[in-house]
Amino acid sequence: MPSLAALRCLSSMTDIDVALRERFGLSSFHPWQREAIEELLGGRRRVIVIAPTGGGKSLCYQLPAAVLEGTSIVISPLIALMEDQVRALTERGVAATFLASTLEPEELRRREREIFEGCYQLVYVAPERLESPWLVDKLAALRPGLLAIDEAHCISQWGHDFRPSYLRLGQVIERLKPPRVLACTATATPIVRREIQERLGLRSEQSAVILRGFSRPNLHLTVVESDSSTQRRKRMLHALAEALGSPDQPRGGAIVYAATRRNTETVAEAVVRAGWRAAPYHAGLAASLREDVNRRFANRSLDVVVATNAFGMGIDRADIRTVIHVQAPGSVEAYYQEVGRAGRDGQPAHGLLLTSSGDLALRRRLIGFSGGRDSDGVQDPAHVQQQWALFLDLMRYVEAGSCRHDFILRYFGDEQETLGGCG
């Protein structure tokens, strides 16, 4: 691993194509990546990028950070992803680190000291850390050239993954006064986009919105409706065999999503009985067990993970051949983010959504158990109504007679792409 001094002795590359080749080992940009980076470096400098999971959004802040002077900051809620990206950037000669609650106090102090001395080009920070005015003031003193906000949809109270810690980010931007701001998300409907702009102070007339890449021609989407649990189980196992081949020599990996913790364990047992190396994953498991499943799936000693929506964010595995939902997820946004983890290598992949009439009652129950409560624990009726509306949008997708990809493109407002006539 290069020394810290070596990492700081970097040539001032201003040609983004040279940086792409020499720092990131890539030969070309996606057209929308170039558009975003050019807007960020020399255009409007306020950019929102909406592109699907695995589409290459991180390059839109990593490359500018590698060519800009000083320290750039990335706000991300995904600690595992921060760790992976810092490791990869360091290997490429980009000085990077992260701050999160998982660090030991001594290690945290060491990293903070080096950050404040200007030792890093890119610093990842969990949003909860920015609730400290002290830390925000110290970062402001660095005069960061770029502030990037990953998973920006988490700021929206009308989205499917609202996180209260994101609500302060508008104030953070005002305090840091970065000359460049980038907001990235994989799931933002027009309503959510407007809220991101409003809360982050990215006025529409002064910011570039780049919406690309939702068209996934290599991903075949299928929906099967059946009230027979036996038939749904058979369809799931058939889909695994069709996508992966034999359990003895699988052609890649698979993720099976279930709506409840109990069902992940029940389905995982069935998958193991069918001969696959499989394991359940949900938030009720010990952190060490979840980390073990993540590690084994990433190193391919595990073929199938059966999980709730707690699994998948930050997973870096390109050969996932199928994503199967054995119960309907909570929204179109959640569904497309999860199914989009299949086929990131560009090879053919499949998404199978299995639904039944019981999904409606189950979702009503899950919404009742979910957040949207005030400090006294009283549920917010508006939150319940909004979550139910998102689920009904998914049911419209299930019943859609048009190309399923085209339905999703219209849902996200991606009017520049189409896959008319697909299944």
C-alpha positions in Angstrom: 0.0 0.0 0.0 1.5 3.4 -0.9 2.7 5.6 1.9 0.7 8.7 3.0 3.5 10.9 1.6 3.4 9.2 -1.7 -0.3 9.5 -1.9 0.0 13.3 -1.5 2.6 13.7 -4.1 0.1 13.6 -6.9 0.3 15.2 -10.4 -2.3 17.9 -11.0 -4.3 16.1 -13.7 -6.9 18.3 -15.2 -7.7 16.0 -18.2 -10.5 13.8 -17.0 -9.8 11.2 -19.7 -6.2 10.9 -18.5 -7.4 10.6 -14.9 -9.9 8.0 -15.9 -7.2 5.8 -17.5 -4.3 6.4 -15.1 -6.2 6.5 -11.8 -9.2 4.3 -12.4 -8.0 1.9 -15.1 -11.1 2.6 -17.3 -11.0 3.3 -21.0 -14.2 5.4 -21.4 -17.0 7.1 -19.5 -20.7 6.4 -19.8 -22.0 9.5 -21.6 -23.9 10.6 -18.6 -20.8 10.2 -16.3 -18.9 12.6 -18.5 -21.8 15.0 -18.6 -22.0 15.0 -14.7 -18.3 15.4 -14.2 -18.0 18.2 -16.7 -21.0 20.0 -15.1 -19.4 19.6 -11.7 -15.9 20.7 -12.6 -16.6 23.5 -15.1 -20.4 23.9 -15.6 -23.1 24.7 -13.1 -21.2 23.0 -10.3 -24.5 21.9 -8.7 -25.4 18.5 -10.0 -28.0 15.8 -9.2 -27.3 12.4 -10.7 -30.1 9.8 -10.7 -28.9 6.4 -12.1 -29.6 2.9 -11.1 -27.7 0.7 -8.6 -24.4 -0.3 -9.9 -24.5 2.2 -12.7 -21.3 4.0 -11.8 -22.4 7.0 -9.8 -19.5 6.9 -7.4 -17.1 7.7 -10.3 -18.9 11.1 -10.6 -17.4 12.2 -7.2 -14.3 10.0 -7.0 -12.7 11.3 -10.2 -13.3 15.0 -9.5 -11.8 14.4 -6.0 -8.7 12.9 -7.6 -8.1 16.0 -9.8 -9.3 18.8 -7.6 -7.0 20.6 -5.1 -7.5 20.0 -1.4 -10.0 17.7 0.3 -13.4 16.6 -1.0 -16.1 15.2 1.3 -18.6 12.4 0.6 -21.6 11.9 2.9 -22.7 8.3 2.9 -24.9 6.2 5.3 -23.3 2.9 4.2 -20.3 2.1 6.3 -19.5 -1.2 4.4 -19.5 0.8 1.2 -17.3 3.5 2.6 -14.7 0.9 3.7 -14.7 -0.8 0.3 -14.4 2.4 -1.6 -11.6 3.8 0.6 -9.7 0.5 0.2 -10.1 0.6 -3.6 -9.2 4.3 -3.9 -6.0 3.9 -1.8 -4.9 1.1 -4.1 -5.4 3.5 -7.0 -3.2 6.2 -5.4 -6.0 8.4 -4.2 -5.6 9.3 -0.5 -8.9 8.5 1.1 -10.4 7.7 4.5 -13.7 7.6 6.4 -15.2 8.6 9.7 -17.9 6.4 11.3 -19.1 5.3 14.7 -17.6 1.8 14.2 -14.1 3.1 14.6 -12.2 2.8 17.9 -11.8 6.1 19.7 -8.0 6.2 19.2 -8.3 5.4 15.5 -11.0 8.0 15.1 -8.8 10.7 16.7 -5.9 9.7 14.4 -7.9 9.9 11.3 -9.5 13.3 12.3 -6.0 14.7 13.0 -4.8 13.7 9.6 -7.9 15.0 7.9 -7.6 18.4 9.5 -3.9 18.5 8.4 -5.1 18.1 4.8 -3.6 14.6 4.3 -6.5 13.2 2.3 -8.1 14.0 -1.1 -11.4 12.3 -0.3 -13.1 11.8 3.1 -16.2 9.8 3.6 -18.4 10.8 6.6 -21.5 9.1 8.0 -24.4 11.7 8.2 -24.7 11.1 11.9 -21.2 12.4 12.5 -22.2 15.8 11.0 -24.6 16.3 13.9 -21.5 17.5 15.7 -21.0 21.3 15.2 -17.4 20.9 16.1 -16.7 18.4 13.3 -18.6 20.6 10.8 -16.6 23.6 11.8 -13.3 21.7 11.4 -14.3 20.4 7.9 -15.4 24.0 6.9 -11.9 25.1 7.8 -10.6 22.8 5.0 -12.6 24.7 2.4 -13.5 21.5 0.6 -13.7 21.8 -3.2 -16.5 19.3 -3.5 -19.3 18.0 -1.2 -21.0 14.8 -2.5 -24.1 13.3 -0.9 -24.7 9.7 -1.7 -28.1 8.0 -1.3 -29.6 11.5 -1.5 -33.1 10.1 -1.6 -32.7 9.5 2.2 -33.5 13.2 2.7 -37.0 12.8 1.4 -39.8 12.2 3.8 -41.9 11.1 0.8 -39.4 8.5 -0.3 -39.1 4.8 0.7 -35.9 5.2 2.7 -36.1 8.4 4.8 -33.3 9.0 7.3 -33.7 11.9 9.8 -29.9 12.4 9.9 -30.1 13.7 6.3 -32.3 16.6 7.3 -29.4 18.6 8.6 -27.5 18.4 5.3 -28.9 21.6 3.9 -27.4 23.4 7.0 -24.1 21.6 6.5 -23.9 22.8 2.9 -24.5 26.4 4.1 -21.7 26.1 6.7 -19.1 24.4 4.4 -19.9 26.6 1.4 -18.4 24.1 -1.1 -18.0 25.5 -4.6 -19.3 22.2 -6.0 -22.2 20.0 -4.7 -23.2 16.6 -6.1 -26.2 14.6 -5.0 -26.4 11.0 -6.1 -29.3 8.5 -5.8 -30.5 5.4 -7.5 -34.2 5.9 -6.7 -35.8 9.3 -7.1 -39.2 9.9 -8.6 -39.9 13.5 -9.8 -41.5 14.3 -6.4 -38.5 13.1 -4.5 -36.1 14.9 -6.8 -37.9 18.2 -6.1 -37.6 17.6 -2.4 -33.9 16.8 -2.7 -33.4 20.1 -4.6 -35.4 22.1 -2.0 -33.8 20.6 1.1 -30.2 20.9 -0.3 -30.7 24.3 -1.7 -30.0 23.1 -5.3 -32.4 25.5 -7.1 -33.6 23.9 -10.4 -32.6 26.9 -12.5 -29.0 26.7 -11.2 -28.4 23.0 -11.0 -28.0 20.2 -13.6 -30.2 17.1 -13.2 -28.8 14.1 -15.0 -31.2 11.2 -15.2 -29.8 8.2 -17.1 -29.1 4.5 -17.1 -32.4 3.2 -15.9 -32.8 1.2 -19.2 -31.3 -2.3 -18.5 -31.7 -4.3 -21.7 -29.7 -7.2 -20.2 -32.2 -7.6 -17.3 -35.3 -9.6 -18.0 -38.2 -8.8 -15.7 -41.0 -11.3 -14.9 -44.0 -11.1 -12.6 -45.9 -14.2 -11.5 -49.1 -14.0 -9.4 -50.1 -17.1 -7.5 -52.0 -17.7 -4.2 -50.4 -21.2 -4.0 -47.4 -21.1 -1.7 -46.3 -24.5 -3.1 -46.3 -23.1 -6.7 -44.5 -20.0 -5.6 -41.8 -22.1 -3.9 -41.4 -24.2 -7.1 -41.1 -21.1 -9.3 -38.4 -19.7 -7.0 -36.3 -22.9 -7.1 -36.8 -23.3 -10.8 -35.7 -19.7 -11.4 -32.5 -20.3 -9.3 -31.7 -23.5 -11.3 -32.4 -21.7 -14.6 -30.2 -18.7 -13.8 -27.3 -20.4 -11.9 -27.3 -24.0 -13.4 -26.2 -26.7 -11.0 -25.5 -26.2 -7.3 -22.2 -28.0 -7.9 -21.0 -25.5 -10.4 -23.1 -22.3 -10.2 -22.7 -19.7 -12.9 -22.9 -16.8 -10.4 -24.9 -15.7 -7.4 -28.5 -14.9 -6.5 -30.4 -12.8 -4.0 -33.9 -13.9 -2.8 -35.8 -11.1 -1.0 -38.6 -11.8 1.5 -40.7 -9.3 3.4 -40.2 -10.7 6.9 -37.3 -12.0 9.0 -39.1 -15.3 9.7 -39.7 -15.9 6.0 -36.1 -15.3 5.1 -35.1 -18.2 7.4 -37.9 -20.4 6.1 -37.0 -19.8 2.5 -33.3 -20.2 3.2 -33.9 -23.6 4.6 -35.8 -24.6 1.4 -32.9 -23.3 -0.8 -30.3 -25.2 1.3 -32.4 -28.4 1.0 -32.3 -27.9 -2.8 -28.6 -28.2 -2.6 -27.5 -24.5 -2.8 -24.9 -22.9 -0.5 -27.4 -20.4 1.0 -27.9 -18.4 4.2 -30.5 -16.0 5.6 -29.8 -12.3 6.3 -31.9 -9.8 8.3 -31.4 -7.1 10.9 -32.3 -9.5 13.7 -29.1 -11.4 13.3 -26.0 -10.6 15.2 -23.7 -8.1 13.4 -20.9 -10.8 13.2 -23.3 -13.2 11.4 -24.4 -10.5 9.0 -20.7 -9.6 8.3 -20.0 -13.2 7.7 -22.8 -13.6 5.2 -21.6 -10.4 3.4 -18.0 -11.7 3.2 -19.0 -15.2 2.0 -21.3 -13.9 -0.6 -18.6 -11.4 -1.9 -15.9 -14.1 -2.1 -18.3 -16.6 -3.7 -18.3 -19.2 -1.0 -22.0 -18.5 -0.7 -24.3 -18.8 -3.8 -27.6 -17.5 -2.5 -28.6 -15.0 0.2 -32.2 -15.0 1.3 -32.8 -11.6 2.9 -35.0 -8.8 3.9 -34.3 -5.3 2.5 -31.5 -5.0 5.1 -29.2 -6.7 2.6 -27.7 -5.4 -0.6 -26.7 -1.8 -0.3 -23.0 -1.6 -1.1 -22.7 -5.2 -2.3 -19.9 -5.3 -4.8 -20.6 -8.5 -6.8 -21.1 -8.2 -10.6 -22.1 -11.8 -11.4 -25.5 -11.9 -9.7 -27.6 -13.7 -12.3 -31.0 -13.4 -10.7 -32.9 -11.5 -8.0 -36.1 -13.1 -6.8 -38.8 -11.5 -4.6 -40.9 -14.1 -3.0 -43.1 -11.4 -1.5 -43.9 -7.9 -2.9 -41.6 -5.2 -1.7 -42.9 -1.8 -0.5 -42.5 0.3 -3.6 -41.3 0.5 -7.2 -38.2 2.4 -5.9 -37.3 -0.4 -3.5 -38.0 -3.1 -6.1 -35.9 -1.5 -8.9 -33.0 -0.8 -6.5 -33.0 -4.5 -5.3 -33.6 -6.2 -8.7 -31.0 -3.8 -10.2 -28.3 -5.7 -8.3 -28.5 -8.4 -10.9 -26.5 -8.4 -14.1 -24.1 -5.6 -13.3 -21.5 -7.3 -15.5 -23.7 -6.6 -18.5 -24.4 -10.3 -19.0 -28.0 -11.6 -19.2 -29.8 -11.6 -15.8 -33.3 -12.1 -14.5 -35.6 -10.5 -12.0 -38.6 -12.5 -10.8 -41.3 -11.0 -8.7 -43.7 -13.5 -7.0 -46.9 -12.0 -5.6 -50.1 -13.2 -4.0 -53.3 -11.7 -2.8 -51.9 -11.9 0.8 -49.2 -9.4 0.0 -51.7 -6.5 0.5 -52.6 -7.5 4.0 -49.0 -8.2 4.8 -47.9 -4.8 3.6 -50.6 -3.0 5.6 -49.3 -4.8 8.7 -45.7 -3.9 7.9 -46.5 -0.2 7.3 -48.3 -0.2 10.7 -45.1 -1.5 12.4 -42.8 0.9 10.5 -41.7 4.4 11.4 -43.5 7.7 10.9 -44.2 8.1 14.7 -43.7 11.3 16.7 -41.8 11.5 20.0 -44.8 10.1 21.9 -44.9 7.0 19.7 -48.1 8.2 17.9 -48.3 7.1 14.3 -48.4 9.8 11.6 -51.5 9.1 9.4 -49.8 11.0 6.5 -46.8 8.7 6.7 -49.0 5.6 6.6 -51.0 7.0 3.6 -47.8 7.9 1.7 -46.3 4.4 2.3 -49.5 2.7 1.2 -49.5 4.9 -2.0 -46.0 3.8 -2.8 -47.1 0.1 -2.4 -50.1 0.7 -4.7 -47.7 2.0 -7.3 -45.9 -1.3 -7.2 -49.2 -3.1 -7.6 -49.8 -1.1 -10.7 -46.5 -2.3 -12.0 -47.6 -5.9 -11.3 -50.7 -5.4 -13.3 -49.1 -3.4 -16.1 -49.8 -4.6 -19.6 -46.9 -2.6 -21.1 -43.2 -3.4 -21.2 -42.1 -3.6 -17.6 -39.0 -1.6 -18.3 -40.9 1.1 -20.0 -43.3 1.3 -16.9 -40.2 1.9 -14.7 -38.7 4.4 -17.0 -41.9 6.4 -17.0 -42.2 6.1 -13.2 -38.8 7.6 -12.7 -39.3 10.3 -15.4 -36.5 8.9 -17.6 -37.9 10.1 -21.0 -34.7 9.7 -23.0 -34.6 5.9 -22.9 -37.1 3.2 -23.9 -37.2 -0.5 -24.3 -40.6 -0.7 -26.1 -41.7 -4.3 -26.8 -39.7 -6.0 -24.0 -41.3 -8.6 -21.7 
